[in-house]
């Protein structure tokens, strides 16, 4: 068994810890397009044309949405070339969740190092999202598209850590790879603000729905006996926890978790 080591850049005093957290203020707010689309989704008088008009202002977002809509996961007959047709097949709620998730990822700069790659991170996030949605449909969860978004954003705290301290992110990911352990185990040993905590802080700043915030915060926890967590949010946390583990086990992308992906009793 490897000997635990302290992070070369880990916080050593409360002042260091607070300084790191203060950098969270530099993380930008969600794009206007994401907020407008979500407002339209919740407006019963809005139409698909209204949403398409808003998305036209963000060509990068539109291209990413269409790429996802045309993926084998959604299997739209004949494919789609415009947002209104995508809406007709995907529905308002699914489209809103996709816009939200993609908007979050657009805020962060690309990560490209041997220890942590944005492309591999995206593969893991998307794999977890799809797996969580499949699980949600299997168990009859009322909003499977919500489980998708919770899965897509579950590790967003790692991107936050990259923005405020990229050296620390790479150090944790490298150590986890060296040990064959989880990312969170190294964080805890080095007394770092956990990525799940950082993710919850940012999700709160952005005003994301509570179920998403809780899934981000507690996807590494067995929440069965945690009375402080809303019972209505626990199913989403269960699904994301299991979906994440399945993707780690199957090596779908790389999230910085180098563990075997053991499924524990609380996930079943």
N, C-alpha and C positions, 0 to 999 in steps of 0.2 A: 504493500500500500504506500502511495506517495505521501510525503510529509507536506502538510499544509504550509504554504508560504504567504507572507503578507504582500499585498499589491504594491509594486514600486511607486505607484502614484495614489494609493488609497488614502482616504481621509484619516488623519491621525488625531485631530482635535475637533471639538464641536464647531470651532470657527471655520475650519476647512470644509466640514460637512455642510454648514450653512452657506458657505460661499458657492459650493457646487449647486445647491438647490436654488440659489439666487439666480443662477444662469438660466433657469427655466423661463424667466421673464423675457428672454430674448427669442423664445420660440414664437413664431408668428401665429396669428389667428387663422381660422379656416377661411378659404377663399370666398368671396362674395357669391360666386356662382353656386357653390355648395349650399350656402344658406338660403339663397333664393329658390333653388330647386326644392329644398325641403319645405319651404313655405308654400310653394305651389302644390306640392304633393298633399299637403294638409288642407288645401283650399278646395272645397267641393265645387266651386265655380270655375276652376282652372281646367284647361284642356291640354291634350298632348302637344298641340301647336304652341301653347304658351311655354311649355317646358323645352321644346325643341328650339324656340327662339332664344331662351336664356342660354342654352348649351352652345349655341352658335358663337357666343362670345368667347368661348374657350375651346379652340380647335384641338388642342392637345387632349383635353378631357373627352371630347366627342370621339376622337380617334381611338382612345383607349376603351371607351364604352363599346364602340362598335366591334373592336377586336375581341373583347370578352363575349359580347353577344353572339359573335360568329364562331366561338369556340365549340368544340365537340360537347362540352358540358351542357350547353343550352340547346344544342342541336335544332336550331331554327330552320325549318324547311326552306331551302333555296338561299339562305343567308339574308342579311339585311345591309343596306347601304345608307340608311338614314335613321335618325333618332326616333321619329314618329313610328316607323315600322317596328323598330326595336321595342318601343313602348307597347305596341299592340300585342306582341308576343310575351314580353317579360312582365308587364304590369307595372303600375305606378310604384308600388312598394319595393319591388326588386330593383327597379331603376334608381330609386332614391337611395337605397342601401349601397348600390354600386358607386353612385356619385359621391356619397359620403366617404366610403373607403378609399376610392381613388384620389379624392381631394386631400385626404390626410397624407397619403404617400407622396403626393406632389410637393408637399411642403419641405421635404427633406432632401438634402444633397445626396448624390450617389456615394455609396461606400464600396470601395474596390481594393481589398487587401487579401492576402492569403488567409488571414484569420477570419475575415468577415466580408462577405460580398453582398451588395444590394440585390443583385439578380438572384442569388441563391436564397436570400432572405425573402424576397418576393415569392419565389416558388413555394417556400415553406408556408408563408402566410396564406397564399391562395389555396394551397392544398388543404390546410387546416380549415379554411372557410368552407370549401366544398364538402369536406368530410363532415364538418359540423352540421351543414345543411342537410346532408343525406341522413345523418343520425336523427335530426329533428323530424324529418319526414317519416322515418321509420317508426318513431315513437309517438307520432301524432301531435307534435308541438305546434301550437296555433300559428306561430310566425317563423317558419323556417328561414325566411330571408333575414330575419333578425339574428338567428344563429350564425348565418353566413357572415354578417358584419362583425359580430363578436369574435368569430374565428379569424377574420381578416386582420383585425386590429389588436389581437390578444398580446402580441409582442411589441407593440408600437413604442414601449418604453426603451427598447434597445436602440431604436433610431433616435430617440430623444437623448439618450446617453451619448450616442455618436456626435450629436450636434453640440453638446455642452462639454464633452470630454472624450474625443475620439481615441486618444491614447489608452485611456482606461477601458474603453469598450474592447479594443484589440487585445489588451492584456488579459482581460477576463476570458474572452473567446479562445485565446491561445492556451491559457492555463486549462480550460475545460477540455480542449482537444488533447492536450498532453496527458491529462488524467483519465480521459474517457468518461467525464462526469457531466452533470447538467451545468448550465450557465448559472442558475440560481444558487447552486451549492458553493460555487466560487465567490459569488457576490456576498453570501452570508459569512463565509470564512474571512473575507477581507473587509467586512464591516462597511459595505457600500450601500448607498440608497438603492434598493432593488429596482430592477427594470419594471416590475409590475407596479410598484409604488409610483415611479416616475411617469409611467403610462397613465395611471389614474389621475395624477395631478394635471397632466396636459388635457386629458379627456374632460375633466371638470372645467378647466379653463375654456375649452371649446364649447361647453354646454351640451356635450353628447348625452344621449339618454342614459338613465341610471343603470339599466341592465347591461349596457356596453361597458360602462365604467367599472361595474362590479366584476364582470367577466375578465376584464383586463387586470384588475387588482388581485383576484383570487384564483386564477386558473392553475396555480401551483399548489393549491390548498385542498384538503379534504374538508368540505364545508358542511357536511351532514349535520354536525352537532354545533355549528356556529350560529347561535341564536341572534347575533347582531346583524346577520345578513338577511335581507328580505327573502321569504320563502319563494316568492314568485320569480326571483332572479336565479335561484339555485339550479333549476334545470338547464339554463343556458350555460352556467359555469361548469356543470357536469359535462355537458356536450363538448364544450371547448377543451376542457381538460383531457377528455378521451381522444378527441380529434387531434389535438396537438401531440399526444403520446403516440398515436397511430402513425402520424407523419414522421415523427422522430425515429420510430422503430423501422419504418419503411424507407427512411432516408430520402424523404421528399423535400428537396432543397436543403438548406443549412441555416439554422437560426442561432448558431452558437452553442447549441445543446449537443454534446458529443456522447451522451449516455446511450445505453442499449434501448431505451424507450420501454421500460418495464411498466406493464399494466397492473395497477394496484386494485384491491377489492372495491374501493370507493368509486372507481370509474365504471364499474360494470352494473 
